Structures are given as structure tokens and as C-alpha cells.
Amino acid sequence: MALQLRRYRTDDDLDAVVRTFTESVHALAAPFYDESQRAAWAPENADLDGWRARLESVNVLVAEDEGVLCGFLGYEPNGHVDLLYTASHAARRGVASKLYAQVETELRAAGVRRVFAEVSLAARAFFERQGFVIVVEERVERRGVTFTRFAMEKWLTPTRSSEVPDARTTGV
């Protein structure tokens, strides 16, 4: 797989991103959520205007292999990872890891100290492998159906020695 990362382009990518999201939820989350939960989370008839607005409100990085979308990650400058989905044909092939590593690098460079996300049962293990810890287990409702998810966070360690806190000033 010759994975390439690039910025999301609304006019070119909207349909593929929404298809990837819907297909990912229905295929990859099936062991964790029942059919009614998946249908409420990712309806087959997606609201493209709603998706357009959501994707324009965050930074989005997409991964593609030979022009085929394999996954995407939406995030905010404050460290919030809002969306991370991989196409089922590309699952467990490093797509999510590559997307996340790039975004974490960008956030570190911007001085972000904490990355956080609301994580599904299906994505929990991935985020734990990236160093995230559970803050709280949550129950949320979508279209009248209740889901379990986790608020998770990761504190980023300083990357330059000049960023390491001085124990004399921090009281550590």
C-alpha cells in the first residue's frame, strides 16, 4: 500500500469521506454495536449538507492509495480529534496510525499539550495503543438510540529540552 496523506478538499472528497464513514461504521463497528446502533450512528441516507458543514469546521487529513480514499481524520487546533475512520478494505493496514501520527506531529509543533477524543468501543484499542487513557465512560444518544463511548486523552510530552519544565519552578 502506497499511502499518501493530503488535506481534505470539499468539492472532491465529500462523497468519498461520507461513504467511508458509513461503510466503516457498518463493517468495522459491527462486533461492538448492534444494527440499530449502527443505523442511528451512520444512516445510509447521509445528510451531505450537515457533513459539509461539519468537515468545514475542522481540519481534515485524508489518506489515499492510488486515488482511493482509505481513511480520514478530523481535528481541531486545540487538540480535539473529532473524526477518525478507516475504510474496511484498508483496516489494520496502518492507515489510522499514519493519519494520527501526522496530526500529533502537527499539534505538537503548534504547542498543543493535550490531545483528546470521544472514542467508540471499536476505536478504543487503537487509541490506547497511541497512548490515550480513558477519562470517563459515557452514554450518548443518537436518533433515539443509546451508545457507549469513552472520553479519552493523551498528554503530549515536550519534544525539545527547552520545553521540559524546571523542577525548581514547578514544585516537582
N, C-alpha and C positions, 0 to 999 in steps of 0.2 A: 504494500500500500504506500503510494507516494503522496502522503497527506500534505496539503497546503492550507495554511491559515490566512484569512484575509478579513477585512471589515465587511459587515453586512451592508447590502445595497437594497433599499426598499423595493424599487421597481423590479429588480432582477430576482430577488431572493424570497420575497414574502410567501409565495405559494409553496416553495420547497421547504421553508422553515416550518410553516404550519403543518404541512404533510408529515415532515419528520417528527414534529412534536406529537401529532395524533397517532401516528404509527408506533412511535416509541412507547407511549403510554399503553396502548392496547397490546403490544407484543412483550415489551420488557418488564412492564409492571404487573403482568398477569399473575405471576406467582405470589404477589403481595396484596393485590386489591381485586375485589370481585368485579364482575361485569358491570353492575350498576355503578360502582365507584368509578371505574374507568370511563364509562359513558358520561358521567357527570363531570369528570375532570377534563376529558378531551372529547367533546361531542364530534360526531362525524361531519356535521354541517357547521364548520367553524365560522365564527364572526370575524371576517377578514378586516373590517374597519377597526374592530376592537384590538385585533392583533397588530395592525399597522400602528395604532396609537401606542400600544404597549412597547413594541420594539423600537419606536422612535424615542421613547422616554428613557432608554438605557443604551449603553454601549453594547454592541453585539459583535462577537467574533464568530466566524463560521469556519468549519473545516470541510474541505472537499478533496476528493480523489478523482482525478481525471474528469473534472467538471461536475461530479455527482456529490451532492451535499451528504456529508457523513455525520454532522453534528453541529451544534451551536451553543454558545454560552453568552448570556446577557448579564451585564453587571453595571454597578453604579460607581462613581468616583469615591464614594465613602466606604467601599469595601463590600457592599452587598452583592452577593451572587444571586441573581434573580431567576435565571433560567439556565439549565444545563441538560441537554438532551442529545442522545446519540441515536442514529438510525439503527434499526435492529440488524441490518446487514453488516454494520461496522462495529457492533457491540464487542467489547472485550478485545479490542484491537489497538488500544492506546489513544483513541480519539479524544475521549473526555480528559484523559491525563494530559495530553498535549495542549488542549484548549485551556485547561485550568492552569498549567504551568506558565503559559504565556500571560494569562491575566494576572496571576500572582506576581510575576516579574514586573508587569506594568504598574500594579498597585504599590509594590514595594518602592519602585522608582519614584512614585508620586508621594511617598512618605506615609502611606496608609499603614497603620499598625495592627488593625484587626479586620479580618475577613469573616463575613457571616452569611448564613443562608437558611432558608426553610427547606428542609430536605425530606423527601419521601422515604418510605420504607425501602423502596427499590434502590435508592441512591445512597442510603446511609453508609453501607460498607465502603463505597468509593470515597466519600468524604472523610471517613475515619482513616482510610489509607493515606489521605492527603494531610493528615494531622489535625483534623477538626475534632472537637469534642461536643457532646450533647449538652446544651444549656437547659433545655426543658422539652419534654414530650408534649405535643399539642394535639388537640382535636379541632379540626376545622370543617366547615360546611361549604359545599359547592352544589348549587342546584338542588338543595334539599337532602343531600347525601353527606354523611359524616366520614371523615378520613382521619387517620393518624399520620402525623409527620413530626419532625424534630427541628427545633431551633438549634442550630449548631454554629460554632465559631472556631476560629483559629487565630491565635495571636502570632503576628509575624515578628521574628527576631531581627534585631538590627543586622544590616549587611555590611556596614563599614565600622571599623573600630571607633571612629569619631561619634558613632551613634550609640555606643554602649553606655548606659547610664553609669555615672560615677557613684560608687557606694557611699562616698563621703557626703554627697548631696542628696541621695535618695533615702538614706537611712537603712539601707540593706546591709 
